[in-house]
Amino acid sequence: MSLLRPGPVYSSKTADKEIIRHLKDSGALYRREQIKHNYPHCWRCSSPLIYYARESWYIRTTMFRDQLIANNAKIKWYPSFCG
């Protein structure tokens, strides 16, 4: 089985049966096991939270802290407790 050869694209956990069937039909299924492990879940909607390693960047806001606070004082906030 080549990882470079185009094939079906699956994007949901519910696709497990289709993926296993595809691997079995193509002769690439080595073994089928079910492994139980816990995922973190959203406290609001109970959907699983899956973390992906992604490239990211950050802004060092501490360099601008004093300037940000001074500019916040110039803003007329609505409601007033926001600023």
C-alpha positions in Angstrom: 0.0 0.0 0.0 1.5 3.3 -1.0 0.8 6.4 1.0 1.3 8.4 -2.2 -1.4 6.7 -4.2 -4.7 8.6 -4.1 -7.5 6.9 -2.3 -10.6 7.7 -0.3 -10.5 10.7 2.1 -12.1 10.3 5.5 -12.5 13.1 8.0 -14.7 11.7 10.9 -14.4 9.2 13.7 -17.5 7.6 12.3 -15.6 6.5 9.2 -13.7 3.7 11.0 -15.9 0.9 9.4 -15.3 2.3 6.0 -11.5 2.7 6.5 -11.3 -0.9 7.9 -13.3 -2.2 4.9 -11.1 -0.3 2.5 -7.9 -1.7 4.1 -9.3 -5.2 4.1 -10.5 -5.1 0.5 -7.1 -3.8 -0.7 -5.2 -6.5 1.3 -3.5 -3.9 3.5 -5.2 -4.7 6.8 -2.7 -6.2 9.2 -4.8 -6.5 12.3 -8.0 -4.9 13.7 -8.1 -4.0 17.4 -10.1 -1.6 19.5 -8.1 0.4 22.0 -9.9 2.3 24.7 -8.5 5.6 25.8 -9.9 8.8 27.1 -10.2 12.1 25.2 -10.7 15.4 26.8 -14.2 16.7 26.0 -15.7 20.2 25.6 -17.6 21.1 28.8 -20.2 22.9 26.8 -21.2 20.5 24.0 -19.4 17.3 25.1 -17.6 16.9 21.7 -14.1 15.4 21.8 -11.2 17.8 21.8 -8.4 16.7 19.6 -5.1 18.5 19.7 -3.0 18.9 16.6 0.6 20.0 16.4 0.5 23.2 14.4 2.9 25.9 13.6 2.1 29.0 15.7 3.4 32.4 16.5 3.0 34.7 19.5 3.2 38.5 20.1 5.2 39.6 23.0 2.6 42.0 24.4 4.7 42.7 27.6 6.8 45.0 25.4 3.7 47.2 24.9 2.0 46.8 28.3 2.4 50.4 29.4 1.4 51.8 26.0 -1.7 49.5 25.9 -2.8 50.6 29.4 -2.3 54.3 28.6 -4.4 53.9 25.4 -7.1 52.0 27.2 -7.5 54.9 29.6 -8.3 57.2 26.6 -11.1 55.0 25.3 -14.8 55.6 26.4 -15.8 52.0 27.2 -19.5 50.8 27.0 -20.4 49.5 29.5 -17.9 51.3 31.7 -16.8 48.2 33.6 -15.2 46.7 30.4 -12.3 49.1 30.3 
